[in-house]
Amino acid sequence: MKRYADRKQEEVEKYKIGNLVLLSIKDIKWQMVKRRLEKLTEQFVGPYRVKRIFSTNTIELKLSGSVKIHSIVNIS
């Protein structure tokens, strides 16, 4: 059973401070008010710089002023 479970495990990316990452808009669609056609909008925004790493699952991004979400995001 362990062998089959290990096959499904994905490698976790190791982020470092200063890396550039893209942010998925899947959970922040409510901010895209001016963009009416959902099919034509981009799937990712960024790149944003990693400011601090809290855990293997949580990082803080240096966001621009136009993005009005919390700077600490879950990387899963």
C-alpha positions as CSV (number, residue, x, y, z in Angstrom):
1,M,0.0,0.0,0.0
2,K,2.9,2.4,0.8
3,R,4.3,1.8,-2.7
4,Y,1.0,2.9,-4.4
5,A,0.5,5.8,-2.1
6,D,4.1,7.1,-2.8
7,R,3.5,7.1,-6.5
8,K,0.7,9.7,-6.1
9,Q,2.8,12.0,-4.0
10,E,4.0,15.0,-5.9
11,E,7.3,16.7,-5.3
12,V,6.9,19.9,-3.3
13,E,8.7,22.9,-4.9
14,K,11.3,24.6,-2.7
15,Y,10.9,28.3,-2.8
16,K,13.6,30.7,-1.8
17,I,13.4,34.4,-0.8
18,G,13.6,36.5,-4.0
19,N,12.1,33.9,-6.4
20,L,9.5,35.0,-8.8
21,V,6.2,33.2,-8.8
22,L,2.8,33.4,-10.6
23,L,-0.4,33.7,-8.7
24,S,-3.5,31.7,-9.9
25,I,-6.7,33.8,-10.2
26,K,-8.9,30.8,-9.4
27,D,-9.6,32.1,-5.9
28,I,-9.5,35.8,-6.7
29,K,-12.0,36.1,-9.5
30,W,-14.1,38.5,-7.5
31,Q,-11.3,41.1,-8.1
32,M,-11.7,40.8,-11.9
33,V,-14.8,42.9,-11.9
34,K,-14.0,44.9,-15.0
35,R,-13.2,41.8,-17.0
36,R,-16.5,40.3,-18.1
37,L,-15.4,37.5,-20.3
38,E,-14.0,34.9,-18.0
39,K,-12.8,32.6,-20.9
40,L,-10.5,35.4,-22.2
41,T,-8.9,36.4,-18.9
42,E,-5.5,35.2,-18.0
43,Q,-5.2,32.2,-15.6
44,F,-2.2,33.5,-13.7
45,V,-1.1,37.0,-12.7
46,G,2.4,38.1,-11.8
47,P,5.2,37.5,-11.4
48,Y,5.5,38.4,-7.8
49,R,8.6,38.2,-5.6
50,V,8.7,35.9,-2.6
51,K,9.3,38.1,0.5
52,R,9.2,35.6,3.3
53,I,8.7,31.8,3.9
54,F,6.6,30.8,6.9
55,S,6.3,27.0,6.3
56,T,6.5,24.5,3.5
57,N,2.9,25.4,2.7
58,T,2.8,29.2,3.3
59,I,4.7,32.1,1.8
60,E,4.5,35.9,1.8
61,L,4.5,37.7,-1.6
62,K,5.5,41.3,-2.4
63,L,2.3,42.3,-4.1
64,S,1.7,45.5,-6.2
65,G,-0.8,48.1,-5.0
66,S,-3.4,47.1,-7.5
67,V,-3.9,43.6,-6.0
68,K,-6.1,43.8,-3.0
69,I,-5.6,40.5,-1.3
70,H,-3.6,39.4,1.7
71,S,0.1,39.0,0.9
72,I,0.4,35.6,2.7
73,V,-0.7,32.8,0.4
74,N,-1.0,29.1,0.5
75,I,1.1,27.4,-2.2
76,S,-1.0,24.3,-2.6
